[in-house]
């Protein structure tokens, strides 16, 4: 049975391992790829103290729950605009479900939980960076492509 819930501080070690699996898959890294100390410490710091919410999907069928999916919503406050008068926005990151658990509605349920929470926080827009595989799901959930932004890496 798959349970979806907000992650807590007690989930930190399993959550970091799950995010590393996500990043290895999305970035095409090998399973033995080692992330930098800076990356690992910043990830832990964000999960414990950052302005966001992470949800996890756990498989409880094996006795000890195992994380099989995760997604994070990062909150941002920007100067208000006419279309976003509160200035409260969010960015959805790292929506990931382990391969053997895909196509069962887990990602959709995690995204819906985070979107509901965002509404409760007064968020007026959620952005995301979609992979080709994820784009289909997001479109069925009402997400649309927005060509308004430009970015610069520093």
SESERO-471499 format. One record per residue: residue number from 1; residue in one letter; chain; y negated, z, x negated of N, C-alpha, C in turn. Coordinates in steps of 0.02 Angstrom, whole numbers. Layout:
@resi=NUM resn=A chain=A n.yy=Y n.zz=Z n.xx=X ca.yy=Y ca.zz=Z ca.xx=X c.yy=Y c.zz=Z c.xx=X
...
This chain:
@resi=1 resn=X chain=A n.yy=59 n.zz=0 n.xx=-42 ca.yy=0 ca.zz=0 ca.xx=0 c.yy=-62 c.zz=0 c.xx=-44
@resi=2 resn=X chain=A n.yy=-109 n.zz=-44 n.xx=-29 ca.yy=-171 ca.zz=-50 ca.xx=-68 c.yy=-226 c.zz=-8 c.xx=-35
@resi=3 resn=X chain=A n.yy=-256 n.zz=36 n.xx=-75 ca.yy=-312 ca.zz=77 ca.xx=-52 c.yy=-375 c.zz=54 c.xx=-88
@resi=4 resn=X chain=A n.yy=-430 n.zz=51 n.xx=-53 ca.yy=-494 ca.zz=33 ca.xx=-84 c.yy=-542 c.zz=90 c.xx=-73
@resi=5 resn=X chain=A n.yy=-572 n.zz=112 n.xx=-128 ca.yy=-618 ca.zz=169 ca.xx=-124 c.yy=-669 c.zz=166 c.xx=-181
@resi=6 resn=X chain=A n.yy=-720 n.zz=207 n.xx=-174 ca.yy=-769 ca.zz=212 ca.xx=-228 c.yy=-736 c.zz=246 c.xx=-288
@resi=7 resn=X chain=A n.yy=-752 n.zz=221 n.xx=-347 ca.yy=-727 ca.zz=253 ca.xx=-408 c.yy=-764 c.zz=318 c.xx=-420
@resi=8 resn=X chain=A n.yy=-731 n.zz=365 n.xx=-451 ca.yy=-761 ca.zz=429 ca.xx=-469 c.yy=-758 c.zz=438 c.xx=-545
@resi=9 resn=X chain=A n.yy=-790 n.zz=489 n.xx=-570 ca.yy=-787 ca.zz=503 ca.xx=-642 c.yy=-716 c.zz=513 c.xx=-666
@resi=10 resn=X chain=A n.yy=-672 n.zz=538 n.xx=-622 ca.yy=-603 ca.zz=549 ca.xx=-641 c.yy=-565 c.zz=483 c.xx=-655
@resi=11 resn=X chain=A n.yy=-592 n.zz=428 n.xx=-630 ca.yy=-561 ca.zz=362 ca.xx=-640 c.yy=-583 c.zz=327 c.xx=-703
@resi=12 resn=X chain=A n.yy=-627 n.zz=358 n.xx=-743 ca.yy=-662 ca.zz=323 ca.xx=-796 c.yy=-616 c.zz=287 c.xx=-845
@resi=13 resn=X chain=A n.yy=-565 n.zz=320 n.xx=-870 ca.yy=-522 ca.zz=288 ca.xx=-920 c.yy=-485 c.zz=228 c.xx=-891
@resi=14 resn=X chain=A n.yy=-455 n.zz=235 n.xx=-833 ca.yy=-420 ca.zz=180 ca.xx=-801 c.yy=-469 c.zz=124 c.xx=-781
@resi=15 resn=X chain=A n.yy=-529 n.zz=143 n.xx=-761 ca.yy=-580 ca.zz=94 ca.xx=-742 c.yy=-602 c.zz=52 c.xx=-802
@resi=16 resn=X chain=A n.yy=-612 n.zz=84 n.xx=-859 ca.yy=-632 ca.zz=47 ca.xx=-919 c.yy=-576 c.zz=-1 c.xx=-940
@resi=17 resn=X chain=A n.yy=-514 n.zz=21 n.xx=-937 ca.yy=-458 ca.zz=-23 ca.xx=-953 c.yy=-456 c.zz=-83 c.xx=-906
@resi=18 resn=X chain=A n.yy=-468 n.zz=-70 n.xx=-842 ca.yy=-468 ca.zz=-123 ca.xx=-792 c.yy=-524 c.zz=-173 c.xx=-807
@resi=19 resn=X chain=A n.yy=-584 n.zz=-148 n.xx=-823 ca.yy=-640 ca.zz=-193 ca.xx=-838 c.yy=-625 c.zz=-234 c.xx=-901
@resi=20 resn=X chain=A n.yy=-593 n.zz=-204 n.xx=-950 ca.yy=-576 ca.zz=-242 ca.xx=-1010 c.yy=-526 c.zz=-298 c.xx=-994
@resi=21 resn=X chain=A n.yy=-477 n.zz=-284 n.xx=-950 ca.yy=-431 ca.zz=-338 ca.xx=-928 c.yy=-471 c.zz=-393 c.xx=-893
@resi=22 resn=X chain=A n.yy=-519 n.zz=-374 n.xx=-852 ca.yy=-561 ca.zz=-422 ca.xx=-817 c.yy=-598 c.zz=-466 c.xx=-867
@resi=23 resn=X chain=A n.yy=-632 n.zz=-434 n.xx=-915 ca.yy=-672 ca.zz=-471 ca.xx=-963 c.yy=-628 c.zz=-516 c.xx=-1006
@resi=24 resn=X chain=A n.yy=-569 n.zz=-493 n.xx=-1025 ca.yy=-525 ca.zz=-535 ca.xx=-1066 c.yy=-505 c.zz=-598 c.xx=-1027
@resi=25 resn=X chain=A n.yy=-490 n.zz=-590 n.xx=-963 ca.yy=-470 ca.zz=-647 ca.xx=-923 c.yy=-529 c.zz=-695 c.xx=-912
@resi=26 resn=X chain=A n.yy=-585 n.zz=-668 n.xx=-890 ca.yy=-643 ca.zz=-710 ca.xx=-874 c.yy=-669 c.zz=-746 c.xx=-936
@resi=27 resn=X chain=A n.yy=-668 n.zz=-713 n.xx=-993 ca.yy=-695 ca.zz=-742 ca.xx=-1055 c.yy=-643 c.zz=-781 c.xx=-1095
@resi=28 resn=X chain=A n.yy=-580 n.zz=-779 n.xx=-1073 ca.yy=-527 ca.zz=-815 ca.xx=-1108 c.yy=-506 c.zz=-783 c.xx=-1173
@resi=29 resn=X chain=A n.yy=-515 n.zz=-717 n.xx=-1178 ca.yy=-494 ca.zz=-680 ca.xx=-1238 c.yy=-419 c.zz=-665 c.xx=-1234
@resi=30 resn=X chain=A n.yy=-388 n.zz=-655 n.xx=-1292 ca.yy=-318 ca.zz=-636 ca.xx=-1294 c.yy=-310 c.zz=-564 c.xx=-1269
@resi=31 resn=X chain=A n.yy=-248 n.zz=-547 n.xx=-1251 ca.yy=-235 ca.zz=-480 ca.xx=-1225 c.yy=-247 c.zz=-426 c.xx=-1277
@resi=32 resn=X chain=A n.yy=-244 n.zz=-443 n.xx=-1341 ca.yy=-255 ca.zz=-393 ca.xx=-1393 c.yy=-327 c.zz=-394 c.xx=-1419
@resi=33 resn=X chain=A n.yy=-372 n.zz=-430 n.xx=-1387 ca.yy=-442 ca.zz=-432 ca.xx=-1407 c.yy=-471 c.zz=-362 c.xx=-1404
@resi=34 resn=X chain=A n.yy=-506 n.zz=-342 n.xx=-1457 ca.yy=-537 ca.zz=-276 ca.xx=-1460 c.yy=-612 c.zz=-282 c.xx=-1448
@resi=35 resn=X chain=A n.yy=-638 n.zz=-246 n.xx=-1400 ca.yy=-710 ca.zz=-246 ca.xx=-1386 c.yy=-745 c.zz=-200 c.xx=-1436
@resi=36 resn=X chain=A n.yy=-809 n.zz=-214 n.xx=-1448 ca.yy=-847 ca.zz=-175 ca.xx=-1495 c.yy=-856 c.zz=-104 c.xx=-1469
@resi=37 resn=X chain=A n.yy=-868 n.zz=-58 n.xx=-1515 ca.yy=-882 ca.zz=11 ca.xx=-1497 c.yy=-943 c.zz=15 c.xx=-1452
@resi=38 resn=X chain=A n.yy=-995 n.zz=-25 n.xx=-1468 ca.yy=-1056 ca.zz=-26 ca.xx=-1428 c.yy=-1041 c.zz=-46 c.xx=-1356
@resi=39 resn=X chain=A n.yy=-1001 n.zz=-98 n.xx=-1347 ca.yy=-982 ca.zz=-121 ca.xx=-1280 c.yy=-945 c.zz=-67 c.xx=-1242
@resi=40 resn=X chain=A n.yy=-896 n.zz=-36 n.xx=-1275 ca.yy=-856 ca.zz=15 ca.xx=-1242 c.yy=-898 c.zz=76 c.xx=-1223
@resi=41 resn=X chain=A n.yy=-941 n.zz=98 n.xx=-1267 ca.yy=-983 ca.zz=157 ca.xx=-1252 c.yy=-1034 c.zz=141 c.xx=-1198
@resi=42 resn=X chain=A n.yy=-1063 n.zz=82 n.xx=-1199 ca.yy=-1112 ca.zz=63 ca.xx=-1148 c.yy=-1078 c.zz=55 c.xx=-1080
@resi=43 resn=X chain=A n.yy=-1017 n.zz=29 n.xx=-1079 ca.yy=-980 ca.zz=23 ca.xx=-1016 c.yy=-966 c.zz=92 c.xx=-987
@resi=44 resn=X chain=A n.yy=-943 n.zz=137 n.xx=-1028 ca.yy=-928 ca.zz=205 ca.xx=-1004 c.yy=-992 c.zz=238 c.xx=-979
@resi=45 resn=X chain=A n.yy=-1047 n.zz=232 n.xx=-1016 ca.yy=-1111 ca.zz=261 ca.xx=-997 c.yy=-1134 c.zz=233 c.xx=-930
@resi=46 resn=X chain=A n.yy=-1127 n.zz=167 n.xx=-920 ca.yy=-1149 ca.zz=138 ca.xx=-857 c.yy=-1107 c.zz=165 c.xx=-799
@resi=47 resn=X chain=A n.yy=-1041 n.zz=165 n.xx=-807 ca.yy=-998 ca.zz=189 ca.xx=-753 c.yy=-1013 c.zz=262 c.xx=-735
@resi=48 resn=X chain=A n.yy=-1029 n.zz=303 n.xx=-786 ca.yy=-1041 ca.zz=374 ca.xx=-773 c.yy=-1112 c.zz=388 c.xx=-750
@resi=49 resn=X chain=A n.yy=-1162 n.zz=350 n.xx=-774 ca.yy=-1231 ca.zz=369 ca.xx=-760 c.yy=-1276 c.zz=312 c.xx=-737
@resi=50 resn=X chain=A n.yy=-1250 n.zz=251 n.xx=-732 ca.yy=-1291 ca.zz=194 ca.xx=-713 c.yy=-1307 c.zz=194 c.xx=-638
@resi=51 resn=X chain=A n.yy=-1355 n.zz=153 n.xx=-620 ca.yy=-1376 ca.zz=147 ca.xx=-551 c.yy=-1335 c.zz=94 c.xx=-517
@resi=52 resn=X chain=A n.yy=-1276 n.zz=113 n.xx=-497 ca.yy=-1231 ca.zz=65 ca.xx=-465 c.yy=-1172 c.zz=100 c.xx=-432
@resi=53 resn=X chain=A n.yy=-1132 n.zz=61 n.xx=-399 ca.yy=-1072 ca.zz=85 ca.xx=-366 c.yy=-1015 c.zz=40 c.xx=-386
@resi=54 resn=X chain=A n.yy=-959 n.zz=70 n.xx=-405 ca.yy=-899 ca.zz=33 ca.xx=-421 c.yy=-845 c.zz=53 c.xx=-371
@resi=55 resn=X chain=A n.yy=-810 n.zz=3 n.xx=-346 ca.yy=-753 ca.zz=16 ca.xx=-302 c.yy=-690 c.zz=-8 c.xx=-339
@resi=56 resn=X chain=A n.yy=-636 n.zz=26 n.xx=-323 ca.yy=-572 ca.zz=7 ca.xx=-353 c.yy=-521 c.zz=-3 c.xx=-297
@resi=57 resn=X chain=A n.yy=-474 n.zz=-47 n.xx=-311 ca.yy=-416 ca.zz=-56 ca.xx=-268 c.yy=-357 c.zz=-28 c.xx=-306
@resi=58 resn=X chain=A n.yy=-320 n.zz=16 n.xx=-274 ca.yy=-262 ca.zz=45 ca.xx=-308 c.yy=-198 c.zz=29 c.xx=-270
@resi=59 resn=X chain=A n.yy=-146 n.zz=18 n.xx=-308 ca.yy=-79 ca.zz=7 ca.xx=-280 c.yy=-43 c.zz=74 c.xx=-284
@resi=60 resn=X chain=A n.yy=-29 n.zz=103 n.xx=-227 ca.yy=2 ca.zz=169 ca.xx=-224 c.yy=77 c.zz=166 c.xx=-214
@resi=61 resn=X chain=A n.yy=106 n.zz=106 n.xx=-216 ca.yy=177 ca.zz=98 ca.xx=-201 c.yy=223 c.zz=122 c.xx=-256
@resi=62 resn=X chain=A n.yy=197 n.zz=131 n.xx=-317 ca.yy=240 ca.zz=150 ca.xx=-373 c.yy=239 c.zz=225 c.xx=-387
@resi=63 resn=X chain=A n.yy=208 n.zz=264 n.xx=-344 ca.yy=203 ca.zz=336 ca.xx=-355 c.yy=136 c.zz=354 c.xx=-383
@resi=64 resn=X chain=A n.yy=123 n.zz=335 n.xx=-445 ca.yy=58 ca.zz=348 ca.xx=-476 c.yy=12 c.zz=289 c.xx=-462
@resi=65 resn=X chain=A n.yy=-44 n.zz=300 n.xx=-429 ca.yy=-88 ca.zz=244 ca.xx=-413 c.yy=-110 c.zz=205 c.xx=-475
@resi=66 resn=X chain=A n.yy=-109 n.zz=139 n.xx=-471 ca.yy=-129 ca.zz=95 ca.xx=-526 c.yy=-187 c.zz=52 c.xx=-501
@resi=67 resn=X chain=A n.yy=-240 n.zz=46 n.xx=-541 ca.yy=-296 ca.zz=3 ca.xx=-522 c.yy=-275 c.zz=-70 c.xx=-527
@resi=68 resn=X chain=A n.yy=-281 n.zz=-106 n.xx=-470 ca.yy=-263 ca.zz=-177 ca.xx=-469 c.yy=-324 c.zz=-221 c.xx=-453
@resi=69 resn=X chain=A n.yy=-381 n.zz=-190 n.xx=-443 ca.yy=-442 ca.zz=-227 ca.xx=-431 c.yy=-503 c.zz=-183 c.xx=-437
@resi=70 resn=X chain=A n.yy=-560 n.zz=-213 n.xx=-453 ca.yy=-622 ca.zz=-175 ca.xx=-457 c.yy=-680 c.zz=-222 c.xx=-445
@resi=71 resn=X chain=A n.yy=-737 n.zz=-194 n.xx=-426 ca.yy=-799 ca.zz=-230 ca.xx=-417 c.yy=-856 c.zz=-180 c.xx=-424
@resi=72 resn=X chain=A n.yy=-912 n.zz=-203 n.xx=-452 ca.yy=-969 ca.zz=-159 ca.xx=-463 c.yy=-1032 c.zz=-190 c.xx=-435
@resi=73 resn=X chain=A n.yy=-1071 n.zz=-149 n.xx=-402 ca.yy=-1137 ca.zz=-169 ca.xx=-377 c.yy=-1189 c.zz=-131 c.xx=-416
@resi=74 resn=X chain=A n.yy=-1232 n.zz=-167 n.xx=-452 ca.yy=-1285 ca.zz=-138 ca.xx=-493 c.yy=-1351 c.zz=-144 c.xx=-456
@resi=75 resn=X chain=A n.yy=-1384 n.zz=-88 n.xx=-445 ca.yy=-1447 ca.zz=-88 ca.xx=-408 c.yy=-1505 c.zz=-100 c.xx=-455
@resi=76 resn=X chain=A n.yy=-1555 n.zz=-137 n.xx=-430 ca.yy=-1616 ca.zz=-149 ca.xx=-467 c.yy=-1675 c.zz=-141 c.xx=-420
@resi=77 resn=X chain=A n.yy=-1731 n.zz=-118 n.xx=-446 ca.yy=-1793 ca.zz=-114 ca.xx=-409 c.yy=-1842 c.zz=-162 c.xx=-441
@resi=78 resn=X chain=A n.yy=-1869 n.zz=-206 n.xx=-400 ca.yy=-1917 ca.zz=-255 ca.xx=-424 c.yy=-1981 c.zz=-249 c.xx=-384
@resi=79 resn=X chain=A n.yy=-2032 n.zz=-282 n.xx=-408 ca.yy=-2094 ca.zz=-283 ca.xx=-370 c.yy=-2079 c.zz=-315 c.xx=-301
@resi=80 resn=X chain=A n.yy=-2103 n.zz=-285 n.xx=-247 ca.yy=-2091 ca.zz=-313 ca.xx=-181 c.yy=-2119 c.zz=-384 c.xx=-173
@resi=81 resn=X chain=A n.yy=-2085 n.zz=-423 n.xx=-134 ca.yy=-2109 ca.zz=-490 ca.xx=-116 c.yy=-2109 c.zz=-495 c.xx=-40
@resi=82 resn=X chain=A n.yy=-2136 n.zz=-550 n.xx=-14 ca.yy=-2138 ca.zz=-558 ca.xx=59 c.yy=-2067 c.zz=-561 c.xx=88
@resi=83 resn=X chain=A n.yy=-2021 n.zz=-593 n.xx=53 ca.yy=-1953 ca.zz=-598 ca.xx=79 c.yy=-1910 c.zz=-536 c.xx=63
@resi=84 resn=X chain=A n.yy=-1934 n.zz=-494 n.xx=17 ca.yy=-1898 ca.zz=-433 ca.xx=-2 c.yy=-1949 c.zz=-376 c.xx=-8
@resi=85 resn=X chain=A n.yy=-1976 n.zz=-352 n.xx=49 ca.yy=-2032 ca.zz=-305 ca.xx=47 c.yy=-2015 c.zz=-237 c.xx=17
@resi=86 resn=X chain=A n.yy=-1951 n.zz=-218 n.xx=14 ca.yy=-1934 ca.zz=-154 ca.xx=-17 c.yy=-1929 c.zz=-159 c.xx=-92
@resi=87 resn=X chain=A n.yy=-1917 n.zz=-220 n.xx=-117 ca.yy=-1907 ca.zz=-230 ca.xx=-189 c.yy=-1837 c.zz=-209 c.xx=-211
@resi=88 resn=X chain=A n.yy=-1796 n.zz=-186 n.xx=-165 ca.yy=-1728 ca.zz=-162 ca.xx=-183 c.yy=-1679 c.zz=-221 c.xx=-181
@resi=89 resn=X chain=A n.yy=-1649 n.zz=-234 n.xx=-237 ca.yy=-1600 ca.zz=-287 ca.xx=-242 c.yy=-1539 c.zz=-261 c.xx=-279
@resi=90 resn=X chain=A n.yy=-1487 n.zz=-301 n.xx=-281 ca.yy=-1426 ca.zz=-281 ca.xx=-316 c.yy=-1392 c.zz=-343 c.xx=-345
@resi=91 resn=X chain=A n.yy=-1350 n.zz=-331 n.xx=-395 ca.yy=-1311 ca.zz=-385 ca.xx=-426 c.yy=-1238 c.zz=-364 c.xx=-425
@resi=92 resn=X chain=A n.yy=-1196 n.zz=-407 n.xx=-396 ca.yy=-1125 ca.zz=-395 ca.xx=-392 c.yy=-1092 c.zz=-420 c.xx=-456
@resi=93 resn=X chain=A n.yy=-1051 n.zz=-377 n.xx=-487 ca.yy=-1021 ca.zz=-395 ca.xx=-551 c.yy=-946 c.zz=-378 c.xx=-552
@resi=94 resn=X chain=A n.yy=-912 n.zz=-417 n.xx=-593 ca.yy=-842 ca.zz=-402 ca.xx=-610 c.yy=-796 c.zz=-392 c.xx=-551
@resi=95 resn=X chain=A n.yy=-803 n.zz=-435 n.xx=-500 ca.yy=-755 ca.zz=-434 ca.xx=-445 c.yy=-691 c.zz=-463 c.xx=-474
@resi=96 resn=X chain=A n.yy=-639 n.zz=-422 n.xx=-476 ca.yy=-577 ca.zz=-444 ca.xx=-507 c.yy=-517 c.zz=-411 c.xx=-474
@resi=97 resn=X chain=A n.yy=-466 n.zz=-451 n.xx=-464 ca.yy=-402 ca.zz=-427 ca.xx=-437 c.yy=-347 c.zz=-453 c.xx=-483
@resi=98 resn=X chain=A n.yy=-301 n.zz=-410 n.xx=-501 ca.yy=-245 ca.zz=-431 ca.xx=-544 c.yy=-207 c.zz=-488 c.xx=-511
@resi=99 resn=X chain=A n.yy=-182 n.zz=-534 n.xx=-551 ca.yy=-152 ca.zz=-597 ca.xx=-526 c.yy=-100 c.zz=-587 c.xx=-472
@resi=100 resn=X chain=A n.yy=-56 n.zz=-539 n.xx=-480 ca.yy=-1 ca.zz=-530 ca.xx=-432 c.yy=-25 c.zz=-501 c.xx=-365
@resi=101 resn=X chain=A n.yy=-88 n.zz=-480 n.xx=-361 ca.yy=-115 ca.zz=-450 ca.xx=-300 c.yy=-167 c.zz=-495 c.xx=-266
@resi=102 resn=X chain=A n.yy=-178 n.zz=-554 n.xx=-293 ca.yy=-229 ca.zz=-599 ca.xx=-266 c.yy=-206 c.zz=-631 c.xx=-200
@resi=103 resn=X chain=A n.yy=-255 n.zz=-656 n.xx=-163 ca.yy=-244 ca.zz=-691 ca.xx=-99 c.yy=-216 c.zz=-644 c.xx=-46
@resi=104 resn=X chain=A n.yy=-235 n.zz=-580 n.xx=-50 ca.yy=-214 ca.zz=-530 ca.xx=-1 c.yy=-274 c.zz=-497 c.xx=32
@resi=105 resn=X chain=A n.yy=-334 n.zz=-524 n.xx=20 ca.yy=-394 ca.zz=-496 ca.xx=51 c.yy=-425 c.zz=-437 c.xx=14
@resi=106 resn=X chain=A n.yy=-400 n.zz=-421 n.xx=-44 ca.yy=-425 ca.zz=-362 ca.xx=-81 c.yy=-496 c.zz=-373 c.xx=-105
@resi=107 resn=X chain=A n.yy=-510 n.zz=-430 n.xx=-136 ca.yy=-579 ca.zz=-443 ca.xx=-160 c.yy=-628 c.zz=-443 c.xx=-101
@resi=108 resn=X chain=A n.yy=-610 n.zz=-474 n.xx=-47 ca.yy=-652 ca.zz=-476 ca.xx=12 c.yy=-668 c.zz=-405 c.xx=36
@resi=109 resn=X chain=A n.yy=-618 n.zz=-363 n.xx=40 ca.yy=-629 ca.zz=-294 ca.xx=63 c.yy=-674 c.zz=-255 c.xx=16
@resi=110 resn=X chain=A n.yy=-665 n.zz=-265 n.xx=-50 ca.yy=-708 ca.zz=-230 ca.xx=-98 c.yy=-780 c.zz=-253 c.xx=-91
@resi=111 resn=X chain=A n.yy=-790 n.zz=-318 n.xx=-84 ca.yy=-858 ca.zz=-346 ca.xx=-77 c.yy=-890 c.zz=-321 c.xx=-13
@resi=112 resn=X chain=A n.yy=-853 n.zz=-320 n.xx=42 ca.yy=-880 ca.zz=-296 ca.xx=105 c.yy=-901 c.zz=-223 c.xx=101
@resi=113 resn=X chain=A n.yy=-860 n.zz=-182 n.xx=68 ca.yy=-878 ca.zz=-111 ca.xx=60 c.yy=-943 c.zz=-104 c.xx=21
@resi=114 resn=X chain=A n.yy=-950 n.zz=-142 n.xx=-33 ca.yy=-1010 ca.zz=-139 ca.xx=-74 c.yy=-1071 c.zz=-167 c.xx=-36
@resi=115 resn=X chain=A n.yy=-1062 n.zz=-220 n.xx=2 ca.yy=-1118 ca.zz=-249 ca.xx=40 c.yy=-1141 c.zz=-199 c.xx=93
@resi=116 resn=X chain=A n.yy=-1094 n.zz=-165 n.xx=126 ca.yy=-1114 ca.zz=-114 ca.xx=175 c.yy=-1154 c.zz=-58 c.xx=143
@resi=117 resn=X chain=A n.yy=-1131 n.zz=-37 n.xx=84 ca.yy=-1168 ca.zz=16 ca.xx=49 c.yy=-1238 c.zz=-8 c.xx=29
@resi=118 resn=X chain=A n.yy=-1242 n.zz=-70 n.xx=7 ca.yy=-1307 ca.zz=-98 ca.xx=-13 c.yy=-1356 c.zz=-96 c.xx=46
@resi=119 resn=X chain=A n.yy=-1332 n.zz=-114 n.xx=105 ca.yy=-1375 ca.zz=-112 ca.xx=165 c.yy=-1399 c.zz=-41 c.xx=177
@resi=120 resn=X chain=A n.yy=-1355 n.zz=8 n.xx=169 ca.yy=-1374 ca.zz=78 ca.xx=179 c.yy=-1427 c.zz=100 c.xx=129
@resi=121 resn=X chain=A n.yy=-1428 n.zz=69 n.xx=70 ca.yy=-1478 ca.zz=84 ca.xx=18 c.yy=-1542 c.zz=43 c.xx=26
@resi=122 resn=X chain=A n.yy=-1547 n.zz=3 n.xx=78 ca.yy=-1607 ca.zz=-37 ca.xx=90 c.yy=-1611 c.zz=-100 c.xx=49
@resi=123 resn=X chain=A n.yy=-1557 n.zz=-121 n.xx=18 ca.yy=-1555 ca.zz=-182 ca.xx=-22 c.yy=-1564 c.zz=-242 c.xx=24
@resi=124 resn=X chain=A n.yy=-1607 n.zz=-290 n.xx=3 ca.yy=-1620 ca.zz=-349 ca.xx=44 c.yy=-1590 c.zz=-413 c.xx=14
@resi=125 resn=X chain=A n.yy=-1563 n.zz=-409 n.xx=-47 ca.yy=-1532 ca.zz=-467 ca.xx=-78 c.yy=-1481 c.zz=-445 c.xx=-129
@resi=126 resn=X chain=A n.yy=-1423 n.zz=-476 n.xx=-128 ca.yy=-1372 ca.zz=-465 ca.xx=-179 c.yy=-1360 c.zz=-532 c.xx=-214
@resi=127 resn=X chain=A n.yy=-1363 n.zz=-531 n.xx=-280 ca.yy=-1348 ca.zz=-591 ca.xx=-320 c.yy=-1281 c.zz=-581 c.xx=-354
@resi=128 resn=X chain=A n.yy=-1254 n.zz=-635 n.xx=-380 ca.yy=-1192 ca.zz=-632 ca.xx=-419 c.yy=-1187 c.zz=-695 c.xx=-461
@resi=129 resn=X chain=A n.yy=-1145 n.zz=-691 n.xx=-512 ca.yy=-1127 ca.zz=-749 ca.xx=-553 c.yy=-1054 c.zz=-764 c.xx=-536
@resi=130 resn=X chain=A n.yy=-1041 n.zz=-822 n.xx=-506 ca.yy=-973 ca.zz=-837 ca.xx=-482 c.yy=-935 c.zz=-881 c.xx=-531
@resi=131 resn=X chain=A n.yy=-871 n.zz=-866 n.xx=-538 ca.yy=-826 ca.zz=-912 ca.xx=-572 c.yy=-807 c.zz=-966 c.xx=-523
@resi=132 resn=X chain=A n.yy=-777 n.zz=-1019 n.xx=-547 ca.yy=-755 ca.zz=-1073 ca.xx=-502 c.yy=-705 c.zz=-1046 c.xx=-451
@resi=133 resn=X chain=A n.yy=-659 n.zz=-1003 n.xx=-473 ca.yy=-609 ca.zz=-975 ca.xx=-427 c.yy=-642 c.zz=-930 c.xx=-374
@resi=134 resn=X chain=A n.yy=-691 n.zz=-891 n.xx=-394 ca.yy=-723 ca.zz=-844 ca.xx=-348 c.yy=-770 c.zz=-878 c.xx=-299
@resi=135 resn=X chain=A n.yy=-799 n.zz=-934 n.xx=-319 ca.yy=-849 ca.zz=-968 ca.xx=-278 c.yy=-824 c.zz=-982 c.xx=-207
@resi=136 resn=X chain=A n.yy=-762 n.zz=-1003 n.xx=-200 ca.yy=-735 ca.zz=-1019 ca.xx=-134 c.yy=-736 c.zz=-958 c.xx=-88
@resi=137 resn=X chain=A n.yy=-715 n.zz=-901 n.xx=-115 ca.yy=-715 ca.zz=-839 ca.xx=-75 c.yy=-786 c.zz=-821 c.xx=-54
@resi=138 resn=X chain=A n.yy=-832 n.zz=-822 n.xx=-101 ca.yy=-901 ca.zz=-803 ca.xx=-86 c.yy=-931 c.zz=-848 c.xx=-32
@resi=139 resn=X chain=A n.yy=-917 n.zz=-913 n.xx=-36 ca.yy=-943 ca.zz=-959 ca.xx=14 c.yy=-915 c.zz=-943 c.xx=83
@resi=140 resn=X chain=A n.yy=-851 n.zz=-925 n.xx=88 ca.yy=-823 ca.zz=-908 ca.xx=154 c.yy=-854 c.zz=-843 c.xx=182
@resi=141 resn=X chain=A n.yy=-884 n.zz=-803 n.xx=137 ca.yy=-915 ca.zz=-740 ca.xx=158 c.yy=-990 c.zz=-748 c.xx=170
@resi=142 resn=X chain=A n.yy=-1015 n.zz=-810 n.xx=168 ca.yy=-1085 ca.zz=-822 ca.xx=184 c.yy=-1133 c.zz=-824 c.xx=124
@resi=143 resn=X chain=A n.yy=-1106 n.zz=-821 n.xx=63 ca.yy=-1149 ca.zz=-826 ca.xx=4 c.yy=-1169 c.zz=-899 c.xx=-4
@resi=144 resn=X chain=A n.yy=-1228 n.zz=-910 n.xx=-33 ca.yy=-1251 ca.zz=-978 ca.xx=-45 c.yy=-1278 c.zz=-984 c.xx=-116
@resi=145 resn=X chain=A n.yy=-1277 n.zz=-1045 n.xx=-141 ca.yy=-1304 ca.zz=-1058 ca.xx=-207 c.yy=-1380 c.zz=-1056 c.xx=-204
@resi=146 resn=X chain=A n.yy=-1410 n.zz=-1026 n.xx=-254 ca.yy=-1483 ca.zz=-1019 ca.xx=-257 c.yy=-1504 c.zz=-1046 c.xx=-325
@resi=147 resn=X chain=A n.yy=-1545 n.zz=-1097 n.xx=-324 ca.yy=-1567 ca.zz=-1128 ca.xx=-387 c.yy=-1636 c.zz=-1106 c.xx=-407
@resi=148 resn=X chain=A n.yy=-1659 n.zz=-1049 n.xx=-384 ca.yy=-1727 ca.zz=-1027 ca.xx=-397 c.yy=-1735 c.zz=-993 c.xx=-465
@resi=149 resn=X chain=A n.yy=-1684 n.zz=-964 n.xx=-493 ca.yy=-1692 ca.zz=-923 ca.xx=-553 c.yy=-1681 c.zz=-963 c.xx=-617
@resi=150 resn=X chain=A n.yy=-1716 n.zz=-941 n.xx=-668 ca.yy=-1704 ca.zz=-963 ca.xx=-736 c.yy=-1693 c.zz=-900 c.xx=-777
@resi=151 resn=X chain=A n.yy=-1655 n.zz=-904 n.xx=-829 ca.yy=-1642 ca.zz=-845 ca.xx=-871 c.yy=-1651 c.zz=-862 c.xx=-944
@resi=152 resn=X chain=A n.yy=-1664 n.zz=-812 n.xx=-984 ca.yy=-1669 ca.zz=-820 ca.xx=-1056 c.yy=-1633 c.zz=-760 c.xx=-1088
@resi=153 resn=X chain=A n.yy=-1586 n.zz=-774 n.xx=-1130 ca.yy=-1552 ca.zz=-722 ca.xx=-1168 c.yy=-1596 c.zz=-699 c.xx=-1225
@resi=154 resn=X chain=A n.yy=-1601 n.zz=-635 n.xx=-1235 ca.yy=-1642 ca.zz=-608 ca.xx=-1289 c.yy=-1599 c.zz=-578 c.xx=-1344
